[in-house]
Amino acid sequence: MSSPSEPFRWHYAEFDDSNFQIRGRTLFFILVLFSIILLVTLLFLYARWVCRYRLRPPQPSASHLVHVPPPPPQPQQGLDSTAINNLPIVSYMGSGSSPGNFVDSECCICLGIFQDGDEVKVLPRCHHCFHSDCVDKWLTTQSSCPLCRASLRVDSAV
């Protein structure tokens, strides 16, 4: 054994592995370990295959196509033209001089400022005002106020 003051030195000559052999239990454990790793790998690949191809619903081919009728038409979202034309049109005359006492000074649809003499439609429920052309285009597709979303549709409950 070496003394504590002397550094440790490797002696490569002492290691003779020319007659290294794997026998008995060691060979058995290596084969078992290799078999377990192989089995786990195969199970993983099989599970991946099942999840990818077996659980996915089959894609329809040309011979299996079934005619599906189109969905029913959606109810009309906007107002009809007679309801739009019946909305009151007022001539804008400035913020203080008009009889409607407009709170809005611009059309929130086109973001244009109201000028004296502009034709402005006032919506009946919320009293918001818009350029006539702008709100007409909006109301053909929507049945609510563009600003506050108040419904303008009159549903008869009788």
Contact map, one row per residue, 1 for C-alpha under 8 A:
11100000000000000000000000000000000000000000000000000000000000000000000000000000000000000000000000000000000000000000000000000000000000000000000000000000000000
11110101000000000000000000000000000000000000000000000000000000000000000000000000000000000000000000000000000000000000000000000000000000000000000000000000000000
11111100000000000000000000000000000000000000000000000000000000000000000000000000000000000000000000000000000000000000000000000000000000000000000000000000000000
01111110000000000000000000000000000000000000000000000000000000000000000000000000000000000000000000000000000000000000000000000000000000000000000000000000000000
00111110000000000000000000000000000000000000000000000000000000000000000000000000000000000000000000000000000000000000000000000000000000000000000000000000000000
01111111000000000000000000000000000000000000000000000000000000000000000000000000000000000000000000000000000000000000000000000000000000000000000000000000000000
00011111100000000000000000000000000000000000000000000000000000000000000000000000000000000000000000000000000000000000000000000000000000000000000000000000000000
01000111110000000000000000000000000000000000000000000000000000000000000000000000000000000000000000000000000000000000000000000000000000000000000000000000000000
00000011111000000000000000000000000000000000000000000000000000000000000000000000000000000000000000000000000000000000000000000000000000000000000000000000000000
00000001111100000000000000000000000000000000000000000000000000000000000000000000000000000000000000000000000000000000000000000000000000000000000000000000000000
00000000111111100000000000000000000000000000000000000000000000000000000000000000000000000000000000000000000000000000000000000000000000000000000000000000000000
00000000011111100000000000000000000000000000000000000000000000000000000000000000000000000000000000000000000000000000000000000000000000000000000000000000000000
00000000001111110000000000000000000000000000000000000000000000000000000000000000000000000000000000000000000000000000000000000000000000000000000000000000000000
00000000001111110000000000000000000000000000000000000000000000000000000000000000000000000000000000000000000000000000000000000000000000000000000000000000000000
00000000001111111000000000000000000000000000000000000000000000000000000000000000000000000000000000000000000000000000000000000000000000000000000000000000000000
00000000000011111110000000000000000000000000000000000000000000000000000000000000000000000000000000000000000000000000000000000000000000000000000000000000000000
00000000000000111111000000000000000000000000000000000000000000000000000000000000000000000000000000000000000000000000000000000000000000000000000000000000000000
00000000000000011111000000000000000000000000000000000000000000000000000000000000000000000000000000000000000000000000000000000000000000000000000000000000000000
00000000000000011111100000000000000000000000000000000000000000000000000000000000000000000000000000000000000000000000000000000000000000000000000000000000000000
00000000000000001111110000000000000000000000000000000000000000000000000000000000000000000000000000000000000000000000000000000000000000000000000000000000000000
00000000000000000011111000000000000000000000000000000000000000000000000000000000000000000000000000000000000000000000000000000000000000000000000000000000000000
00000000000000000001111101100000000000000000000000000000000000000000000000000000000000000000000000000000000000000000000000000000000000000000000000000000000000
00000000000000000000111111100000000000000000000000000000000000000000000000000000000000000000000000000000000000000000000000000000000000000000000000000000000000
00000000000000000000011111110000000000000000000000000000000000000000000000000000000000000000000000000000000000000000000000000000000000000000000000000000000000
00000000000000000000001111111000000000000000000000000000000000000000000000000000000000000000000000000000000000000000000000000000000000000000000000000000000000
00000000000000000000011111111100000000000000000000000000000000000000000000000000000000000000000000000000000000000000000000000000000000000000000000000000000000
00000000000000000000011111111110000000000000000000000000000000000000000000000000000000000000000000000000000000000000000000000000000000000000000000000000000000
00000000000000000000000111111111000000000000000000000000000000000000000000000000000000000000000000000000000000000000000000000000000000000000000000000000000000
00000000000000000000000011111111100000000000000000000000000000000000000000000000000000000000000000000000000000000000000000000000000000000000000000000000000000
00000000000000000000000001111111110000000000000000000000000000000000000000000000000000000000000000000000000000000000000000000000000000000000000000000000000000
00000000000000000000000000111111111000000000000000000000000000000000000000000000000000000000000000000000000000000000000000000000000000000000000000000000000000
00000000000000000000000000011111111100000000000000000000000000000000000000000000000000000000000000000000000000000000000000000000000000000000000000000000000000
00000000000000000000000000001111111110000000000000000000000000000000000000000000000000000000000000000000000000000000000000000000000000000000000000000000000000
00000000000000000000000000000111111111000000000000000000000000000000000000000000000000000000000000000000000000000000000000000000000000000000000000000000000000
00000000000000000000000000000011111111100000000000000000000000000000000000000000000000000000000000000000000000000000000000000000000000000000000000000000000000
00000000000000000000000000000001111111110000000000000000000000000000000000000000000000000000000000000000000000000000000000000000000000000000000000000000000000
00000000000000000000000000000000111111111000000000000000000000000000000000000000000000000000000000000000000000000000000000000000000000000000000000000000000000
00000000000000000000000000000000011111111100000000000000000000000000000000000000000000000000000000000000000000000000000000000000000000000000000000000000000000
00000000000000000000000000000000001111111110000000000000000000000000000000000000000000000000000000000000000000000000000000000000000000000000000000000000000000
00000000000000000000000000000000000111111111000000000000000000000000000000000000000000000000000000000000000000000000000000000000000000000000000000000000000000
00000000000000000000000000000000000011111111100000000000000000000000000000000000000000000000000000000000000000000000000000000000000000000000000000000000000000
00000000000000000000000000000000000001111111110000000000000000000000000000000000000000000000000000000000000000000000000000000000000000000000000000000000000000
00000000000000000000000000000000000000111111111000000000000000000000000000000000000000000000000000000000000000000000000000000000000000000000000000000000000000
00000000000000000000000000000000000000011111111100000000000000000000000000000000000000000000000000000000000000000000000000000000000000000000000000000000000000
00000000000000000000000000000000000000001111111110000000000000000000000000000000000000000000000000000000000000000000000000000000000000000000000000000000000000
00000000000000000000000000000000000000000111111111000000000000000000000000000000000000000000000000000000000000000000000000000000000000000000000000000000000000
00000000000000000000000000000000000000000011111111100000000000000000000000000000000000000000000000000000000000000000000000000000000000000000000000000000000000
00000000000000000000000000000000000000000001111111110000000000000000000000000000000000000000000000000000000000000000000000000000000000000000000000000000000000
00000000000000000000000000000000000000000000111111111100000000000000000000000000000000000000000000000000000000000000000000000000000000000000000000000000000000
00000000000000000000000000000000000000000000011111111110000000000000000000000000000000000000000000000000000000000000000000000000000000000000000000000000000000
00000000000000000000000000000000000000000000001111111111000000000000000000000000000000000000000000000000000000000000000000000000000000000000000000000000000000
00000000000000000000000000000000000000000000000111111111000000000000000000000000000000000000000000000000000000000000000000000000000000000000000000000000000000
00000000000000000000000000000000000000000000000011111111000000000000000000000000000000000000000000000000000000000000000000000000000000000000000000000000000000
00000000000000000000000000000000000000000000000011111111100000000000000000000000000000000000000000000000000000000000000000000000000000000000000000000000000000
00000000000000000000000000000000000000000000000001111111100000000000000000000000000000000000000000000000000000000000000000000000000000000000000000000000000000
00000000000000000000000000000000000000000000000000111111110000000000000000000000000000000000000000000000000000000000000000000000000000000000000000000000000000
00000000000000000000000000000000000000000000000000000111111000000000000000000000000000000000000000000000000000000000000000000000000000000000000000000000000000
00000000000000000000000000000000000000000000000000000001111100000000000000000000000000000000000000000000000000000000000000000000000000000000000000000000000000
00000000000000000000000000000000000000000000000000000000111110000000000000000000000000000000000000000000000000000000000000000000000000000000000000000000000000
00000000000000000000000000000000000000000000000000000000011111111000000000000000000000000000000000000000000000000000000000000000000000000000000000000000000000
00000000000000000000000000000000000000000000000000000000001111111000000000000000000000000000000000000000000000000000000000000000000000000000000000000000000000
00000000000000000000000000000000000000000000000000000000000111111000000000000000000000000000000000000000000000000000000000000000000000000000000000000000000000
00000000000000000000000000000000000000000000000000000000000111111000000000000000000000000000000000000000000000000000000000000000000000000000000000000000000000
00000000000000000000000000000000000000000000000000000000000111111100000000000000000000000000000000000000000000000000000000000000000000000000000000000000000000
00000000000000000000000000000000000000000000000000000000000111111110000000000000000000000000000000000000000000000000000000000000000000000000000000000000000000
00000000000000000000000000000000000000000000000000000000000000011111000000000000000000000000000000000000000000000000000000000000000000000000000000000000000000
00000000000000000000000000000000000000000000000000000000000000001111100000000000000000000000000000000000000000000000000000000000000000000000000000000000000000
00000000000000000000000000000000000000000000000000000000000000000111110000000000000000000000000000000000000000000000000000000000000000000000000000000000000000
00000000000000000000000000000000000000000000000000000000000000000011111000000000000000000000000000000000000000000000000000000000000000000000000000000000000000
00000000000000000000000000000000000000000000000000000000000000000001111100000000000000000000000000000000000000000000000000000000000000000000000000000000000000
00000000000000000000000000000000000000000000000000000000000000000000111110000000000000000000000000000000000000000000000000000000000000000000000000000000000000
00000000000000000000000000000000000000000000000000000000000000000000011111000000000000000000000000000000000000000000000000000000000000000000000000000000000000
00000000000000000000000000000000000000000000000000000000000000000000001111100000000000000000000000000000000000000000000000000000000000000000000000000000000000
00000000000000000000000000000000000000000000000000000000000000000000000111110000000000000000000000000000000000000000000000000000000000000000000000000000000000
00000000000000000000000000000000000000000000000000000000000000000000000011111000000000000000000000000000000000000000000000000000000000000000000000000000000000
00000000000000000000000000000000000000000000000000000000000000000000000001111110000000000000000000000000000000000000000000000000000000000000000000000000000000
00000000000000000000000000000000000000000000000000000000000000000000000000111110000000000000000000000000000000000000000000000000000000000001111000000000000000
00000000000000000000000000000000000000000000000000000000000000000000000000011111000000000000000000000000000000000000000000000000000000000011111000000000000000
00000000000000000000000000000000000000000000000000000000000000000000000000011111101100000000000000000000000000000000000000000000000000000011111000000000100000
00000000000000000000000000000000000000000000000000000000000000000000000000000111111100000000000000000000000000000000000000000000000000000001000000000000000000
00000000000000000000000000000000000000000000000000000000000000000000000000000011111110000000000000000000000000000000000000000000000000000001000000000000000000
00000000000000000000000000000000000000000000000000000000000000000000000000000001111111000000000000000000000000000000000000000000000000000000000000000000000000
00000000000000000000000000000000000000000000000000000000000000000000000000000011111111100000000000000000000000000000000000000000000000000000000000000000000000
00000000000000000000000000000000000000000000000000000000000000000000000000000011111111100000000000000000000000000000000000000000000000010011000000000000000000
00000000000000000000000000000000000000000000000000000000000000000000000000000000111111100000000000000000000000000000000000000000000000000000000000000000000000
00000000000000000000000000000000000000000000000000000000000000000000000000000000011111110000000000000000000000000000000000000000000000000000000000000000000000
00000000000000000000000000000000000000000000000000000000000000000000000000000000001111111000000000000000000000000000000011110000000000000000000000000000000000
00000000000000000000000000000000000000000000000000000000000000000000000000000000000001111100000000000000000000000000000011100000000000000000000000000000000000
00000000000000000000000000000000000000000000000000000000000000000000000000000000000000111110000000000000000000000000001111000000000100000000000000000000000000
00000000000000000000000000000000000000000000000000000000000000000000000000000000000000011111000000000000000000000000001111000000000000000000000000000000000000
00000000000000000000000000000000000000000000000000000000000000000000000000000000000000001111100000000000000000000001111100000000000000000000000000000000000000
00000000000000000000000000000000000000000000000000000000000000000000000000000000000000000111110001000000000000000111111100000000000000000000000000000000000000
00000000000000000000000000000000000000000000000000000000000000000000000000000000000000000011111111000000000000000011110000000000000000000000000000000000000000
00000000000000000000000000000000000000000000000000000000000000000000000000000000000000000001111111000100000000000011000000000000000000000000000000000000000000
00000000000000000000000000000000000000000000000000000000000000000000000000000000000000000000111111001110100000000000000000000000000000000000000000000000000000
00000000000000000000000000000000000000000000000000000000000000000000000000000000000000000000111111001100000000000000000000000000000000000000000000000000000000
00000000000000000000000000000000000000000000000000000000000000000000000000000000000000000000111111101000000000000000000000000000000000000000000000000000000000
00000000000000000000000000000000000000000000000000000000000000000000000000000000000000000001111111111100000000000000000000000000000000000000000000000000000000
00000000000000000000000000000000000000000000000000000000000000000000000000000000000000000000000011111000000000000000000000000000000000000000000000000000000000
00000000000000000000000000000000000000000000000000000000000000000000000000000000000000000000000001111100000000000000000000000000000000000000000000000000000000
00000000000000000000000000000000000000000000000000000000000000000000000000000000000000000000001111111110000000000000000000000000000000000000000000000000000000
00000000000000000000000000000000000000000000000000000000000000000000000000000000000000000000011101011111100000000000000000000000100000000000000000000000000000
00000000000000000000000000000000000000000000000000000000000000000000000000000000000000000000001000001111100000000000000000000000000000000000000000000000000000
00000000000000000000000000000000000000000000000000000000000000000000000000000000000000000000000000000111111000000000000000000001100000000000000000000000000000
00000000000000000000000000000000000000000000000000000000000000000000000000000000000000000000001000000111111000001100000000000000000000000000000000000000000000
00000000000000000000000000000000000000000000000000000000000000000000000000000000000000000000000000000001111100111100000000000000010000000000000000000000000000
00000000000000000000000000000000000000000000000000000000000000000000000000000000000000000000000000000001111111111100000000000000111000000000000000000000000000
00000000000000000000000000000000000000000000000000000000000000000000000000000000000000000000000000000000011111110000000000000000010000000000000001100000000000
00000000000000000000000000000000000000000000000000000000000000000000000000000000000000000000000000000000001111100000000000000000010001100000000001000000000000
00000000000000000000000000000000000000000000000000000000000000000000000000000000000000000000000000000000001111110000000000000000000001000000000000000000000000
00000000000000000000000000000000000000000000000000000000000000000000000000000000000000000000000000000000011111111000000000000000000000000000000000000000000000
00000000000000000000000000000000000000000000000000000000000000000000000000000000000000000000000000000000011101111100000000000000000000000000000000000000000000
00000000000000000000000000000000000000000000000000000000000000000000000000000000000000000000000000000000111000111110000000000000000000000000000000000000000000
00000000000000000000000000000000000000000000000000000000000000000000000000000000000000000001000000000000111000011111010000000000001000000000000000000000000000
00000000000000000000000000000000000000000000000000000000000000000000000000000000000000000001110000000000000000001111110000000000000000000000000000000000000000
00000000000000000000000000000000000000000000000000000000000000000000000000000000000000000011110000000000000000000111110000000000000000000000000000000000000000
00000000000000000000000000000000000000000000000000000000000000000000000000000000000000000011100000000000000000000011111000000000000000000000000000000000000000
00000000000000000000000000000000000000000000000000000000000000000000000000000000000000000011100000000000000000000111111100000000001000000000000000000000000000
00000000000000000000000000000000000000000000000000000000000000000000000000000000000000001111000000000000000000000000111110000000001100000000000000000000000000
00000000000000000000000000000000000000000000000000000000000000000000000000000000000000001111000000000000000000000000011111000000111100000000000000000000000000
00000000000000000000000000000000000000000000000000000000000000000000000000000000000000111100000000000000000000000000001111100000111100100000000000000000000000
00000000000000000000000000000000000000000000000000000000000000000000000000000000000000111100000000000000000000000000000111110011110000000000000000000000000000
00000000000000000000000000000000000000000000000000000000000000000000000000000000000000110000000000000000000000000000000011111111100000000000000010000001000000
00000000000000000000000000000000000000000000000000000000000000000000000000000000000000100000000000000000000000000000000001111110000000000000000000000001000000
00000000000000000000000000000000000000000000000000000000000000000000000000000000000000000000000000000000000000000000000000111110000000000000000000000101000000
00000000000000000000000000000000000000000000000000000000000000000000000000000000000000000000000000000000000000000000000000111111000000000000000010010100000000
00000000000000000000000000000000000000000000000000000000000000000000000000000000000000000000000000000000000000000000000001111111100000000000000000000000000000
00000000000000000000000000000000000000000000000000000000000000000000000000000000000000000000000000000001000000000000000001100111110000000000000010100000000000
00000000000000000000000000000000000000000000000000000000000000000000000000000000000000000000000000000101001000000000000111100011111000000000000000000000000000
00000000000000000000000000000000000000000000000000000000000000000000000000000000000000000000000000000000011110000000000111000001111101100000000000000000000000
00000000000000000000000000000000000000000000000000000000000000000000000000000000000000000000000000000000001000000100011110000000111111100000000000000000000000
00000000000000000000000000000000000000000000000000000000000000000000000000000000000000001000000000000000000000000000001110000000011111110000000000000000000000
00000000000000000000000000000000000000000000000000000000000000000000000000000000000000000000000000000000000000000000000000000000001111111000000000000000000000
00000000000000000000000000000000000000000000000000000000000000000000000000000000000000000000000000000000000011000000000000000000011111111100000000000000000000
00000000000000000000000000000000000000000000000000000000000000000000000000000000000000000000000000000000000010000000000010000000011111111110000000000000000000
00000000000000000000000000000000000000000000000000000000000000000000000000000000000100000000000000000000000000000000000000000000000111111111000000000000000000
00000000000000000000000000000000000000000000000000000000000000000000000000000000000000000000000000000000000000000000000000000000000011111111100000000000000000
00000000000000000000000000000000000000000000000000000000000000000000000000000000000000000000000000000000000000000000000000000000000001111111110001000000000000
00000000000000000000000000000000000000000000000000000000000000000000000000000110000100000000000000000000000000000000000000000000000000111111111100000000000000
00000000000000000000000000000000000000000000000000000000000000000000000000001111100100000000000000000000000000000000000000000000000000011111111000000000000000
00000000000000000000000000000000000000000000000000000000000000000000000000001110000000000000000000000000000000000000000000000000000000001111111000000000000000
00000000000000000000000000000000000000000000000000000000000000000000000000001110000000000000000000000000000000000000000000000000000000000111111100000000000000
00000000000000000000000000000000000000000000000000000000000000000000000000001110000000000000000000000000000000000000000000000000000000000011111110000011100000
00000000000000000000000000000000000000000000000000000000000000000000000000000000000000000000000000000000000000000000000000000000000000000010011111001111100000
00000000000000000000000000000000000000000000000000000000000000000000000000000000000000000000000000000000000000000000000000100101000000000000001111111111000000
00000000000000000000000000000000000000000000000000000000000000000000000000000000000000000000000000000000000110000000000000000000000000000100000111111000000000
00000000000000000000000000000000000000000000000000000000000000000000000000000000000000000000000000000000000100000000000000000001000000000000000011111000000000
00000000000000000000000000000000000000000000000000000000000000000000000000000000000000000000000000000000000000000000000000000100000000000000000011111100000000
00000000000000000000000000000000000000000000000000000000000000000000000000000000000000000000000000000000000000000000000000000000000000000000000111111110000000
00000000000000000000000000000000000000000000000000000000000000000000000000000000000000000000000000000000000000000000000000001100000000000000000110011111000000
00000000000000000000000000000000000000000000000000000000000000000000000000000000000000000000000000000000000000000000000000000000000000000000001110001111100000
00000000000000000000000000000000000000000000000000000000000000000000000000000000000000000000000000000000000000000000000000111000000000000000001110000111110000
00000000000000000000000000000000000000000000000000000000000000000000000000000010000000000000000000000000000000000000000000000000000000000000001100000011111000
00000000000000000000000000000000000000000000000000000000000000000000000000000000000000000000000000000000000000000000000000000000000000000000000000000001111100
00000000000000000000000000000000000000000000000000000000000000000000000000000000000000000000000000000000000000000000000000000000000000000000000000000000111110
00000000000000000000000000000000000000000000000000000000000000000000000000000000000000000000000000000000000000000000000000000000000000000000000000000000011111
00000000000000000000000000000000000000000000000000000000000000000000000000000000000000000000000000000000000000000000000000000000000000000000000000000000001111
00000000000000000000000000000000000000000000000000000000000000000000000000000000000000000000000000000000000000000000000000000000000000000000000000000000000111
